[in-house]
Structure formats: structure tokens, C-alpha cells
Amino acid sequence: MYDLSLLLLLGSIAVFILACLGYGVFRLRVLHRDAADEYADRTATKPASVRGVSRDEFLRLYVRSFAPRWAFYLAAACALAIGLSPVALLVIPAIYDQIWYASGAADWAGRGGYVFMFTVFFGVVAIGAFPAFLLARFHHTRAPEPFSHALARARGEPIPEETGWRRRPKWARRVRPDPDAPDGSSGGSDGGGGD
């Protein structure tokens, strides 16, 4: 029923899914070890950074912040695409036939023609891409907070301000200071700036 190339494609996608899952599980195990080492190092050298945070909570926060979530989301998207493909290969031709008959059943648009093949191909791609889109949205909207923020929150402290240098936006580069500003920061006529 299925030809060899389709089975090879499904097999290669299944191997890719297993590789993503294997990588994700391996990285989680390494992260648990790294988190335990980090906690031991912080308690010895910087005890204030883990004050009020239990070892288990520190491990959970560390792993949650640095976990390779993309590997699990990618594996789930590929599995959903494989699972939905047979359904798509049944539903899309059935819908196509209904539209074809309703529009007069022209010979050039029948099964086996380019229009039919185009519709089936891009229909299967679209049905496989939709769950991938949803999972990508979940990946980005459910991203964990940065580790420094999570650790500060666990200690009951306010979230640290980001004070790093930020490139000035293009629209702001065209803005010029007001020479009549009362603070005198622009070097205008009210005595500021060039002393």
C-alpha cells in the first residue's frame, strides 16, 4: 500500500524525533548535575545568593530556566505532523472531490492532474505546519523567566533591573535635543552644555 520512499521518510522522521528526545533527556540529566554543583559552589562561596532557597527549589529553578525546551517541542511537532498526515491524505482528496464535482468535474482538474497533486501536497504541508505553529507559539509564550530573576523571586527580593547598554533605535537617532530645554543639557542659549 505504501511505497518504500514513504516508509523511509517516516522512518527518518521517527529517528529525528528520537534524537530530539534523547538530546533533551541527556541535557536534562547534565543540567541536574550542573545545578547541584552550582548550588554547592554558591553555598560555599556566595551564601547570600542562595539564602532562603532550598536545594530542591534551586535545582528546580535552574533546570527550568536552562532546560532545552526546544527539543521536546520540536519532537512533539514532528510527531503531530506524522500522526496527522494519514488523516490529511484521506480528508484532503475527499474535500477536493466534492469541490471538483460541484464545479463541473473538468477533466484537467481530476485526480492525477497537477491541480489535484498541488492541492494534496500543500494541504498536507499546511495541516502539518499548523500544529508546529501552535507549538512554536507555546514555546515562546511559555518561556521561563531568566534564572537571575527566578532566584531573586525565590529569595523574596525584587527583580533585578537590566542595566546593560542598549543600542539606540533608528528613529531615536534622528531626534535632536531641544536647544530651549530648561535643564540646559543641550548646550543652548541658557548657559548649559559647553563649560
N, C-alpha and C positions, 0 to 999 in steps of 0.2 A: 504494500500500500504506500509506504513512504520510501523514497529512493535514498540511496546511500549518502548523497551530499547533504540532505536534510538531517539525517541522523548524525553525520559528522559535525554539522553546525550546532545541533542541540548538545552533542557531547562536548564540544569545545566551550560552549557557554556554561555547561554544568561544571566543567573543570575550572573555568574562570570564577564561578560562584564559590566553589570550594576553596579556591586560592584566596579570595577576598575574606571568606570566613576564617580560614586558617591564619591569615595575616592578622586579622582583628583579634582573634583569641590569643595568638602569640604576643602581640603588642600589649594586650591587657595584662598578661602574666608578667611581662617585663615591667610594666608600669606599677604593678603591685609591689614588686621588688624595689623599684626606684623610690616609690612613695615611702616604704618602710625605711630605706636608707636615708632619705631626706628628713624624715621625722626624727630619726636617731641623731642625725647631724645637727638639726636645729635645736633639739633639746640639750645637746652638749655645748654648742657654740652660740646659739641665739635663742635662749629660752623664752624671751619676751615675745618672739614671733609665733610661738605655739601656746602661749599662756591661755588657759581656759578651754583648750581644744583637745579632746581625747585622741588617742592614737587611731582608733577606728574611724572617727569623724575626719581626721586629717587624711587618712588613706582614701576614704570615700570622696572627699573634695578633690584630692589630687588626681585620682583616676578619672573622675567625672570631667574635670577640666581638660585633661590631656588625652582622653581616650580617642582612638581612631574611629570616630563615628561614621565617617565616610565609607569605610569598608563594609560595614553592616548595611548601610543604606543602599550602597551600590549592589550588594548581593541580593537584597530584597527587591530592588528594581528589576534586576535581570531575571530573578525567579518569577516575578509577576509577569514580565514580558513573555517568558516561556509558557507560563500557565494560561495566559490569555490568548496566545497565538492560535491554538486549535479552535477556540471559540470564535475568534475573528475570522478564521478560514471557513467557518460554517455560516456565520451571520452575514458577512460582507457579500458573498456571492448570492445569498438568498435575497438580501435587500436589493442588490444590483439587478437580479432577475425581475423583481417586482417593478422597479423603475423602467427597466428595458421593455417589458411587456406593456406598461402603461403609456410609454412614449411611442409605441408603434412597432416595436421589435424589428428595427432595421438590421439587415444582415451584417453590416460593417461593425455594429456595436455588440454583436453576440458574444457568447463565451468563446474564448480562444483568440479574440481580437485584441488589438492594442488598448482600446479603451477599457475593456474588462481587466486586462493584466495591470494596467496603470491603476485602476480603482482598487484592485485587490492588494497590490503591493503597498501603495501609500495608505490604504485603510489599515493594513496590519501594522505598518510603521506608526501610524497615529495612535492606534489602540495600545501599542507597546510603549509609546512615548508619554502617554497621559499619566500612567502610574509613576513613571520616572519623574515627571514634572511635579507630581504631588509629593513624592518622597524628597525631592530636592527642596521644595518649599518647607517641608517638615524639618529637614536638616538645617536650614538656615534660620527658621523661626524658633526652633527649639534649641539653639546653640547655648551651651552653658556659659555662665559669666567667667571672666578671666580668674585664674587661680588666686591672684593677689586680692581681688575683690571678694571672692568666696571666703578666703581665710580671714580677711578683715571682718566680714559679716559674722563669721563663726566666733570671733573673739569679742564681738559686740561693739566694734569700732565703726566709725563712719567709713564709707567707701573712699579710698584714696583718689585724689584729683589727678588727672592726667596732665602733666606739666611739660610734656615733650614738645619740641619745636614742630610747628605745623606749617606747611607751605602755604603761602598766601594765595587765595583763589584768583583766577584770571580777572574776574570782574572787579576785585578789590585793587588790583594793580593800576587800574585806570583812575581810581579815586584819588583826588589830590586833597591835602588838608586845607581847611578854610583859613585864609590869612586873617580874617577878622574874628577868629575864635578867642573867647575871653581867657583861656588858660595860657595863651602865649606859646604854645608848643610848636607852632608852625613858622615861627620867625617873622611874624607880621609886624605891623607898624606900632603895636602896643608894647614893644620892648622885649619880646620873648625871643628865644632861639639862639642868636648868634653871639652870645657873650663869651 
